[in-house]
Amino acid sequence: MNVNNQDVACLAAFLFPGAAGRHKIDSLIRAAPGALRICRLRFDEGDVLQDVCMQVLEDRTIITGVQAEDAFGYELKLSEETKGACEYLFNCLGQPQARTLSVPALFLSRRRFEEIRERAEGWTLCVLAECLGAETGDPDSAARLAGTLKAQTASGELRLCSREGGDWNLQQASYIEAETGGWLLRSSCEPGDDYIIAFPLTRAELCHAFGEWLLHDSPFNMGD
């Protein structure tokens, strides 16, 4: 399949916003047309930041550190190696537990969510929960999301690109976690779409879903 310069430029802007021109970034993007899937993963917990690019080829997955000080690059040829890399990046061992209850997702304006998030630190938990409840219409779930925002201990971001015929399908999500639980935040990659879907998610579920996407191009549908 031919991938033109405009496609490559769009991938670069999506995966590495604001980082164009850096030698390592340019070399990763030049290799993108040869990949079936490519993603950027950032995961921040305590003093540890994981920031990697993963390129899925026909016979292997290449994982590369994005930051200038991270000079590593590895080839993963076995599914067990890929699963192990996911567990390491998310600092997560074991399979996710089966859900016993269906938990509803929260749907709200992305613009309003970002406004609320920026002001969350200066608000009390009660005020934050009330604002999220007013936006979502679900005060109980909004209160749980507010608790995670106020006591956040880990966060992550996923930027996923997979081929669909002659085009690239782009997906974007972020993750926040506190001792009370985690949330996956899905948003559209289209500039005109103003929404976020927030879905309660454990780190083990996130790790498993990401591994399945890498290995099998399984739809990353949690939060839909």
C-alpha positions in Angstrom: 0.0 0.0 0.0 1.3 3.4 -0.8 1.2 6.0 1.9 1.7 9.6 0.7 3.5 12.4 2.5 0.2 13.9 3.7 -0.8 10.7 5.4 2.6 10.5 7.1 2.3 14.2 8.2 -1.1 13.5 9.7 0.2 10.5 11.6 3.1 12.6 12.9 0.7 15.4 14.1 -1.6 12.8 15.8 1.0 10.7 17.5 3.5 13.4 18.4 1.7 16.7 18.6 4.2 19.6 18.9 7.2 17.3 18.4 7.8 17.6 14.7 11.4 18.0 13.6 13.0 15.9 16.4 15.3 13.3 14.8 13.9 10.4 16.8 10.3 11.3 16.0 11.1 11.8 12.3 12.8 8.4 12.1 9.8 6.7 13.7 7.3 8.4 11.3 9.4 7.5 8.3 9.0 3.8 9.3 5.3 4.1 9.9 4.2 3.2 6.3 5.6 -0.3 6.8 3.5 -1.0 9.9 0.1 -2.6 10.2 -0.6 -0.6 13.4 1.3 2.1 15.3 0.6 3.7 18.6 1.9 6.1 21.2 1.6 5.1 24.8 2.3 7.4 27.8 1.7 6.2 31.4 2.7 8.2 34.4 2.7 6.9 37.9 4.6 8.4 40.8 8.2 9.1 39.6 7.9 6.8 36.6 6.9 7.9 33.1 6.6 5.5 30.3 6.5 7.1 26.9 6.9 4.7 23.9 6.0 4.2 20.3 5.0 0.7 19.3 5.0 -0.4 15.6 3.3 -3.7 14.7 4.7 -5.3 11.7 3.8 -8.7 10.0 6.3 -10.7 12.0 7.3 -8.5 15.0 6.5 -5.5 17.2 9.1 -2.8 17.6 9.0 -0.8 20.8 11.0 2.5 21.0 11.4 5.0 23.8 10.1 8.4 22.6 11.9 10.8 25.0 15.4 11.9 24.1 16.9 10.4 27.2 15.3 7.0 26.4 17.6 5.4 23.8 16.1 1.9 24.0 14.5 -0.1 21.2 13.4 -3.7 21.3 11.8 -6.2 18.9 9.1 -8.4 20.3 8.5 -11.5 18.2 6.3 -13.7 20.5 2.9 -12.9 21.8 4.1 -13.7 25.3 6.8 -11.0 24.9 4.2 -8.4 23.8 1.9 -9.3 26.7 4.9 -9.0 29.0 5.8 -5.6 27.6 2.2 -4.3 28.2 2.3 -5.6 31.8 5.6 -3.8 32.3 4.5 -0.5 30.8 1.3 -0.4 32.9 3.0 -1.9 35.9 0.2 -4.5 36.0 0.3 -8.3 36.4 -2.5 -10.7 36.0 -5.7 -11.0 34.0 -8.7 -8.7 34.6 -11.5 -10.1 36.8 -14.9 -10.8 35.2 -17.4 -8.0 35.8 -20.5 -9.0 37.8 -22.4 -5.7 37.2 -22.9 -3.6 34.1 -21.6 -0.1 34.9 -23.0 2.8 32.8 -20.6 5.1 30.9 -20.8 8.9 31.3 -21.3 11.1 28.2 -20.4 14.8 28.3 -18.9 17.7 26.4 -15.2 17.4 25.9 -14.8 21.2 26.2 -16.8 21.4 29.4 -14.9 18.4 30.9 -11.6 20.0 30.2 -12.8 23.3 31.8 -14.0 21.4 34.9 -10.8 19.4 35.0 -8.6 22.5 35.0 -10.6 23.9 37.9 -10.9 20.6 39.9 -7.9 21.2 42.1 -9.3 24.4 43.5 -12.8 23.0 44.1 -14.1 20.8 46.9 -15.1 17.3 46.0 -18.7 18.2 46.5 -18.6 21.1 44.1 -16.7 19.0 41.5 -19.2 16.1 41.8 -22.1 18.5 41.4 -20.6 20.1 38.3 -20.0 16.7 36.7 -23.4 15.5 37.7 -25.1 18.5 36.1 -23.1 17.8 32.8 -23.8 14.0 32.7 -27.2 13.6 34.4 -25.8 10.8 36.5 -24.9 12.1 39.9 -23.9 8.8 41.4 -21.3 7.9 38.7 -20.3 11.5 38.4 -19.4 11.5 42.1 -17.1 8.4 41.6 -15.4 10.2 38.6 -15.0 13.3 40.8 -13.3 11.2 43.5 -10.8 9.9 41.0 -10.0 13.3 39.6 -9.4 14.7 43.1 -7.2 11.8 44.3 -5.5 10.8 41.0 -2.4 8.6 41.4 -1.8 7.5 37.8 -2.6 8.7 34.3 -2.1 7.5 30.8 -2.7 8.4 27.2 -3.2 6.1 24.2 -3.0 7.2 20.5 -3.8 4.3 18.3 -3.5 4.0 14.5 -4.5 1.0 12.4 -4.9 0.5 8.7 -8.4 0.2 7.2 -7.9 -0.4 3.5 -6.0 2.5 2.2 -6.6 4.7 5.2 -5.6 5.0 8.8 -8.1 4.6 11.6 -7.2 6.9 14.5 -8.4 6.3 18.1 -7.6 8.4 21.2 -8.1 7.8 24.8 -6.8 8.7 28.2 -6.8 7.0 31.6 -7.0 8.2 35.1 -6.7 6.2 38.3 -7.0 6.7 42.1 -7.2 4.2 44.9 -11.0 4.1 44.4 -10.7 2.9 40.8 -9.8 3.9 37.2 -11.6 5.6 34.3 -11.1 5.4 30.6 -11.8 8.6 28.8 -12.6 8.2 25.1 -12.8 11.2 22.7 -13.2 11.6 19.0 -10.2 12.5 16.8 -12.4 14.7 14.6 -11.8 18.4 15.5 -15.6 19.2 15.2 -16.7 16.5 17.6 -17.1 17.8 21.2 -17.7 14.8 23.4 -16.0 12.5 25.9 -17.2 9.1 27.0 -16.0 8.2 30.5 -16.1 4.5 31.4 -15.0 2.8 34.7 -12.1 0.6 34.0 -9.5 -1.2 36.0 -5.8 -1.1 35.0 -5.8 -4.8 34.3 -8.7 -4.3 31.9 -6.9 -1.5 30.1 -3.7 -3.5 29.9 -5.6 -6.5 28.5 -7.5 -4.4 25.9 -4.3 -2.7 24.7 -2.5 -6.1 24.4 -5.4 -7.5 22.3 -5.3 -4.5 20.0 -1.5 -4.9 19.5 -1.8 -8.7 18.9 -5.0 -9.0 17.0 -6.2 -5.5 16.1 -9.2 -6.2 18.4 -11.6 -3.1 18.5 -10.7 -0.9 21.4 -14.4 -0.4 22.2 -14.4 0.0 26.0 -16.2 3.3 26.8 -18.5 3.2 23.7 
